[in-house]
Amino acid sequence: MVQSKLLKADLHGAIVTVTKSKCPSYVGITGIILQEMKHVFKIITKEDKLKVVPKLNNVFSLEIDGFISYIYGSKFQLRASERSAKKFKLKGTIDL
């Protein structure tokens, strides 16, 4: 239930962490999502640095009320406005 609501949620202002990535320099970046585009997240860190992290080949973790949820960026490549109106089908494949 939480996953389906999270899938359609607007993530602006959410605190996220990059947990897995094909590029090791992205792993561990934590911050607030400042802007979400179709293929990238713009994240502002505690050091007031703006990081542009692509969604493709990255896994993000998001904590909501003590529940940690993982977002697979390659399956999440839509704008927030397009995601809220789309009906999603369940697919059993996980890439990365």
Buried (B, 14 or more C-beta within 10 A) or exposed (E): EEEEEBBEBEBEEBBBBBBBBEEEEBBEBBBBBBEBEEEBBBBBEEEEEEBEBBBBBBBBBBEEEEEEEEBBBBBBBBEBEEBEEEEEEEEEEEEE
